[in-house]
Structure formats: C-alpha cells, structure tokens
Amino acid sequence: MNAINILMLGGAKRVSIGQMFIDAGKKIGYNVQLFSYELSPNVPIASIAKVIIGKKWRDADVETDIINVCKQYDINILLPFVDGAIEVAARVSQVSGVFAPVSSPEVAATMFDKVIAEKAFREAGLPVPLSVDVRYPIIAKPRTGSASKGIVIINSQKDLDSIENPSNYLFQEYIAEREEYTVDCYADSLGRALAVVPRIRIEVVGGEVSRTATVDSPEIIEISRRAIDALNLRGAVTLQFLKDKTDDRLMLMEINPRLGGGVVCSVHAGADIPSLIIREYLQLPLEPMSYRTNVEIVRYFAEVVFTHSTTDNPR
C-alpha cells in the first residue's frame, strides 16, 4: 500500500485517535505510519508510533528541529495535540510545505491567549460570559493556561486583591449551575465546516473529559459555524461552551484549533475527522459528515509496559 507518514506533536496519550488515523488510511488503501514528537520515550503512543525525542514548544529552535524531523522521516501530515504546539505546527507548515490541518499562526496565537480570544469573540458577536462589573463569585483563568490548570474561584474583594499579576488572568462571571459542551469541528482550506459535532461533558478528570456523549443542539451548531466563519478557523477545531442552567444562556468559553482528546466520541458517532484530514492531504473530494446523537464513550486506564535494564530478583 501507499504510505502516509504522520507526525503527532505531543501525541503522548492519544493512542485511540492515532489508531483511528491508521484505520482511516486502510479504508482507502494507504498504510499510515505514526511518529510522535515528545520529551520522553516512555509515553503510551509508543505502542503504535515511533517516538522522536524533541524540544519544548517554547525553545527558540523547536521549529527548525521539527522541520529536520519532517525531512528525515518524510513526514506528510503534521498534527498538534497540545495547545503549545498549534502555532508551532502552523509555522512549520508554512516554511516546510508539510500539510498541517490547522489555522494560521496568527489565529492560533489569538486563540492561545484567553484575554485576546475573548475580545475576538465579542467583536465577532459571539456569546460569552460577562467579564467586568459582575457580582461575586467570579472566575480567574490564566490567560495562556489549559486543562483547567491554575483556575481560581474568587468570592470577595479580598480574594481578588490576593491575585498576583492580575494582567495574566481572564476574569469572568462564575456559572455554578452549568452544563459543559465540547464541539469537534473540521473546516477545510476553503473554510467549509465539514464536521460540527456537539457533545456534553458528563465527567471530567484533570481538565480532560472521561465520559461524554453526542447531543442534538442546533443552537450550538449554529454558533460554532458562525465562529469558524468569523474567526477564519481552519482544520481541526475544538470549541468549548457553557450553558447556564438557571437561564439557558449558552456561552462560548474558548477555542482550541486542534483535535481534542474526546474527539474519538465524534468519530465513533460517524464524523470521521481523521478521514477528512487524510483525504484533504491527498486532495480527494470532501463531503460534509453527519453524526449520530446519543453516542456515549467512557474512557478508562490502560497500561503500556516499558522494560528497562534490570536484573532478576529471586526473592
């Protein structure tokens, strides 16, 4: 079979979605070979991919290093799986010509900063939480944070005054009674939203969904399409929404222009985003994908064993 080499940036734990890319290639007669750019060799993706030890996303020469990796392993597709790798992937694609289904570096930089992103959402007329002059409690989010790390709930002026370097945070109203939704999208190079799949976040562990199910929500789909158009989003896009259960307000919280960890649910529901990515790389015809509602996944722990140099212990 013809070969397609995919380099995952920070694919560490994304074994399921990696396998979906392998399966998507097989459907059209291609042998997908996976590589993953990591800081450690002992990551789960090593069970199905060749791990390449690389640099940190903020290192000055990380883009040059990834370009060299792409040349060495004849990489065809570049996929970021963590926020810090999105802009890196976009710039590497511009310089090297390797296909990366991501937004422009400028859009990626905007979405990476929650304060700048919220301003862009407001200017585009997208619904967002109240951000100033609101009653306590309010929520403070690190403006370049991810996976809910560093978030602080502020219940008083004293709490607010205790925040160090407040310019490093986005402040918004805190929605206590809420439902959380994620939308997995894919927009081709022309900006056509070929997949838009909303799912409810039922259980979350460490900022990442562990139980999720697809839902039917025309409102979420419509806002997501508006966001893709207004913000010039391309490639894989993950949008995060909150719904205030007290008044049914739907609010866009953030956008990560990459594949989300729970995208496997949308693929199981029929929106085969890995196939869209491979077909776009191959310049094959692309058609919008529908999905089935009420498809639920529950994620679980599994083990990948790495055998290090040891001696037998007879005891």
Secondary structure per residue as TSV (DSSP state, phi and psi in degrees):
chain	resnum	aa	ss	phi	psi
A	1	M	-	360.0	154.7
A	2	N	E	-64.3	150.0
A	3	A	E	-106.5	143.7
A	4	I	E	-127.7	123.6
A	5	N	E	-102.4	124.0
A	6	I	E	-115.7	129.1
A	7	L	E	-105.5	114.7
A	8	M	E	-88.3	131.5
A	9	L	E	-99.8	108.6
A	10	G	S	71.5	37.9
A	11	G	-	-77.8	-2.9
A	12	A	T	-12.1	-62.7
A	13	K	T	-103.8	5.4
A	14	R	-	-89.2	55.9
A	15	V	H	-68.7	-43.2
A	16	S	H	-62.2	-47.6
A	17	I	H	-70.4	-32.6
A	18	G	H	-60.2	-44.1
A	19	Q	H	-63.5	-33.2
A	20	M	H	-65.1	-34.2
A	21	F	H	-68.1	-39.7
A	22	I	H	-61.5	-44.5
A	23	D	H	-66.4	-38.9
A	24	A	H	-63.1	-37.9
A	25	G	H	-65.5	-42.9
A	26	K	H	-59.3	-35.7
A	27	K	H	-59.3	-28.3
A	28	I	T	-116.5	19.4
A	29	G	T	83.5	27.3
A	30	Y	E	-119.8	142.0
A	31	N	E	-95.5	105.4
A	32	V	E	-85.0	124.0
A	33	Q	E	-110.1	129.1
A	34	L	E	-102.1	141.0
A	35	F	E	-130.3	150.3
A	36	S	E	-138.3	130.9
A	37	Y	E	-92.0	112.5
A	38	E	E	-137.7	168.9
A	39	L	S	-93.1	-15.5
A	40	S	-	-136.6	146.5
A	41	P	S	-77.9	-18.9
A	42	N	-	-94.2	70.2
A	43	V	S	-127.1	150.2
A	44	P	G	-56.1	-32.6
A	45	I	G	-61.9	-17.2
A	46	A	G	-61.3	-16.5
A	47	S	G	-71.2	-19.9
A	48	I	T	-133.4	-0.4
A	49	A	S	-137.5	158.2
A	50	K	E	-83.6	121.5
A	51	V	E	-86.8	130.9
A	52	I	E	-113.8	122.9
A	53	I	E	-77.1	124.0
A	54	G	-	-125.5	-153.5
A	55	K	-	-112.7	170.9
A	56	K	-	-74.4	152.4
A	57	W	T	-62.0	-27.3
A	58	R	T	-90.9	-2.8
A	59	D	S	-62.8	141.0
A	60	A	T	-60.6	-31.2
A	61	D	T	-107.8	19.0
A	62	V	H	-65.1	-37.8
A	63	E	H	-66.6	-41.0
A	64	T	H	-62.6	-40.2
A	65	D	H	-63.9	-42.9
A	66	I	H	-68.3	-37.1
A	67	I	H	-60.5	-42.5
A	68	N	H	-64.0	-38.5
A	69	V	H	-63.3	-42.5
A	70	C	H	-60.8	-39.1
A	71	K	H	-69.5	-44.4
A	72	Q	H	-62.8	-38.6
A	73	Y	T	-107.8	12.1
A	74	D	T	52.2	53.3
A	75	I	-	-73.6	135.0
A	76	N	-	-101.6	-35.4
A	77	I	E	-132.5	136.4
A	78	L	E	-116.1	125.7
A	79	L	E	-127.8	113.3
A	80	P	E	-80.9	139.8
A	81	F	-	-121.3	-0.7
A	82	V	S	-132.1	155.4
A	83	D	G	-58.5	-41.6
A	84	G	G	-65.0	-17.2
A	85	A	G	-92.9	-8.7
A	86	I	H	-66.0	-54.7
A	87	E	H	-64.0	-35.9
A	88	V	H	-59.3	-47.2
A	89	A	H	-62.0	-40.8
A	90	A	H	-63.0	-41.8
A	91	R	H	-71.4	-40.5
A	92	V	H	-60.5	-42.1
A	93	S	H	-61.7	-42.5
A	94	Q	H	-60.7	-41.1
A	95	V	H	-80.4	-42.3
A	96	S	H	-93.7	-22.1
A	97	G	-	84.1	-1.2
A	98	V	-	-67.3	134.3
A	99	F	B	-68.7	124.5
A	100	A	-	-131.7	115.2
A	101	P	-	-77.7	70.8
A	102	V	-	-136.8	166.4
A	103	S	-	-73.3	174.7
A	104	S	-	-65.5	160.5
A	105	P	H	-57.8	-35.3
A	106	E	H	-66.6	-44.1
A	107	V	H	-65.5	-42.0
A	108	A	H	-59.6	-42.4
A	109	A	H	-64.7	-39.3
A	110	T	H	-62.6	-46.3
A	111	M	H	-70.2	-23.8
A	112	F	H	-72.4	-25.3
A	113	D	S	-104.2	110.9
A	114	K	H	-62.4	-32.8
A	115	V	H	-68.4	-47.8
A	116	I	H	-66.8	-38.2
A	117	A	H	-63.7	-44.4
A	118	E	H	-61.0	-39.3
A	119	K	H	-61.4	-41.3
A	120	A	H	-65.6	-39.2
A	121	F	H	-61.1	-45.0
A	122	R	H	-63.9	-43.7
A	123	E	H	-64.3	-28.0
A	124	A	T	-85.0	-1.2
A	125	G	T	76.2	23.3
A	126	L	-	-89.9	144.1
A	127	P	-	-73.2	128.5
A	128	V	-	-135.1	163.7
A	129	P	-	-65.6	159.7
A	130	L	-	-64.1	140.7
A	131	S	-	-119.1	-13.4
A	132	V	S	-139.5	153.8
A	133	D	S	52.4	48.7
A	134	V	-	-113.9	162.2
A	135	R	-	-73.2	153.7
A	136	Y	S	-73.3	150.9
A	137	P	-	-80.8	155.5
A	138	I	E	-125.4	165.3
A	139	I	E	-117.7	137.8
A	140	A	E	-114.0	121.4
A	141	K	E	-115.5	129.6
A	142	P	E	-54.7	131.1
A	143	R	T	-68.5	-18.5
A	144	T	T	-121.8	26.1
A	145	G	-	-86.1	171.8
A	146	S	-	-151.7	163.5
A	147	A	T	55.2	33.5
A	148	S	T	65.8	14.0
A	149	K	T	-75.6	135.5
A	150	G	T	80.5	4.8
A	151	I	-	-72.4	139.0
A	152	V	E	-127.2	133.4
A	153	I	E	-94.3	126.2
A	154	I	E	-110.2	121.6
A	155	N	-	-107.9	-5.6
A	156	S	S	-158.9	169.9
A	157	Q	H	-63.3	-34.3
A	158	K	H	-61.7	-44.3
A	159	D	H	-60.4	-42.2
A	160	L	H	-64.1	-41.9
A	161	D	H	-66.6	-21.3
A	162	S	T	-82.1	-8.7
A	163	I	-	-71.7	121.8
A	164	E	S	-82.3	138.8
A	165	N	S	51.2	63.8
A	166	P	G	-59.4	-21.5
A	167	S	G	-67.5	-12.7
A	168	N	G	-89.1	8.5
A	169	Y	E	-126.6	154.5
A	170	L	E	-103.2	127.3
A	171	F	E	-107.5	128.9
A	172	Q	E	-141.8	164.6
A	173	E	E	-61.4	146.5
A	174	Y	-	-95.4	125.0
A	175	I	-	-101.4	103.2
A	176	A	S	-76.5	-47.1
A	177	E	S	-93.7	98.6
A	178	R	E	-144.3	160.2
A	179	E	E	-117.8	142.8
A	180	E	E	-112.0	135.8
A	181	Y	E	-129.2	146.1
A	182	T	E	-119.7	144.7
A	183	V	E	-123.6	120.4
A	184	D	E	-92.8	122.6
A	185	C	E	-128.5	158.0
A	186	Y	E	-140.3	123.2
A	187	A	E	-116.5	127.7
A	188	D	-	-75.2	-177.9
A	189	S	T	-63.7	-18.6
A	190	L	T	-90.4	-1.7
A	191	G	-	87.0	8.9
A	192	R	-	-76.4	124.7
A	193	A	E	-79.7	98.5
A	194	L	E	-87.6	-17.9
A	195	A	E	-145.1	129.0
A	196	V	E	-141.7	103.8
A	197	V	E	-126.0	106.8
A	198	P	E	-84.3	143.8
A	199	R	E	-144.5	146.2
A	200	I	E	-87.2	139.6
A	201	R	E	-89.2	103.9
A	202	I	E	-84.8	-44.3
A	203	E	E	-134.8	139.1
A	204	V	E	-130.6	132.4
A	205	V	E	-124.6	120.4
A	206	G	T	60.6	33.6
A	207	G	T	83.9	-2.9
A	208	E	E	-119.5	138.8
A	209	V	E	-67.4	135.2
A	210	S	E	-112.9	-16.8
A	211	R	E	-146.3	126.6
A	212	T	E	-153.3	155.5
A	213	A	E	-145.3	141.7
A	214	T	E	-70.9	146.7
A	215	V	-	-133.1	163.6
A	216	D	-	-100.2	109.3
A	217	S	-	-142.9	91.1
A	218	P	H	-55.7	-33.6
A	219	E	H	-66.3	-46.3
A	220	I	H	-63.5	-42.1
A	221	I	H	-62.2	-43.2
A	222	E	H	-65.0	-44.2
A	223	I	H	-65.1	-39.0
A	224	S	H	-62.6	-42.8
A	225	R	H	-64.0	-40.5
A	226	R	H	-61.0	-41.9
A	227	A	H	-63.7	-43.4
A	228	I	H	-59.7	-44.3
A	229	D	H	-68.2	-48.5
A	230	A	H	-70.0	-32.1
A	231	L	T	-102.3	5.2
A	232	N	T	56.1	45.0
A	233	L	-	-79.8	144.0
A	234	R	-	-138.3	156.6
A	235	G	E	71.6	-148.2
A	236	A	E	-75.5	132.6
A	237	V	E	-139.5	136.1
A	238	T	E	-122.5	120.9
A	239	L	E	-109.0	143.0
A	240	Q	E	-116.3	128.7
A	241	F	E	-123.2	153.2
A	242	L	E	-120.7	143.6
A	243	K	E	-117.5	124.1
A	244	D	E	-76.0	114.7
A	245	K	T	-71.2	-14.5
A	246	T	T	-81.2	-26.4
A	247	D	T	-138.9	7.1
A	248	D	-	64.6	17.8
A	249	R	-	-67.2	132.8
A	250	L	E	-105.7	128.1
A	251	M	E	-130.6	134.9
A	252	L	E	-81.5	123.2
A	253	M	E	-95.1	-49.6
A	254	E	E	-161.9	164.4
A	255	I	E	-130.6	127.2
A	256	N	E	-110.5	108.9
A	257	P	S	-78.5	66.0
A	258	R	S	-160.2	174.8
A	259	L	-	-70.8	132.8
A	260	G	-	-87.8	162.3
A	261	G	T	-64.3	-31.0
A	262	G	T	-90.1	8.3
A	263	V	H	-60.6	-21.3
A	264	V	H	-58.5	-30.5
A	265	C	H	-63.0	-44.5
A	266	S	H	-65.1	-35.9
A	267	V	H	-66.6	-44.5
A	268	H	H	-61.6	-28.3
A	269	A	T	-81.7	-2.6
A	270	G	T	117.2	-13.3
A	271	A	-	-89.8	88.8
A	272	D	-	-81.8	78.4
A	273	I	H	-63.6	-38.2
A	274	P	H	-55.8	-39.4
A	275	S	H	-65.2	-39.3
A	276	L	H	-61.1	-42.2
A	277	I	H	-64.6	-47.0
A	278	I	H	-64.9	-42.9
A	279	R	H	-65.7	-37.0
A	280	E	H	-67.6	-40.0
A	281	Y	H	-58.3	-42.0
A	282	L	T	-80.6	-2.2
A	283	Q	T	60.0	39.2
A	284	L	-	-90.8	159.5
A	285	P	-	-58.6	141.0
A	286	L	-	-119.0	135.4
A	287	E	-	-125.9	147.7
A	288	P	-	-57.6	145.2
A	289	M	-	-112.3	133.8
A	290	S	-	-90.5	176.3
A	291	Y	-	-147.2	161.0
A	292	R	-	-95.6	136.8
A	293	T	S	-82.9	165.8
A	294	N	S	61.5	29.0
A	295	V	-	-94.3	119.0
A	296	E	E	-116.2	140.1
A	297	I	E	-122.8	148.7
A	298	V	E	-125.5	124.4
A	299	R	-	-92.4	151.8
A	300	Y	-	-142.3	165.5
A	301	F	-	-82.2	139.4
A	302	A	-	-136.9	164.8
A	303	E	-	-116.9	142.2
A	304	V	-	-118.5	125.4
A	305	V	-	-98.1	130.8
A	306	F	-	-116.2	121.8
A	307	T	-	-94.8	118.0
A	308	H	-	-98.2	173.3
A	309	S	S	-68.3	114.8
A	310	T	-	-139.3	169.7
A	311	T	-	-116.9	150.8
A	312	D	-	-66.7	139.1
A	313	N	-	-110.1	110.6
A	314	P	-	-72.6	-15.9
A	315	R	-	-77.7	360.0
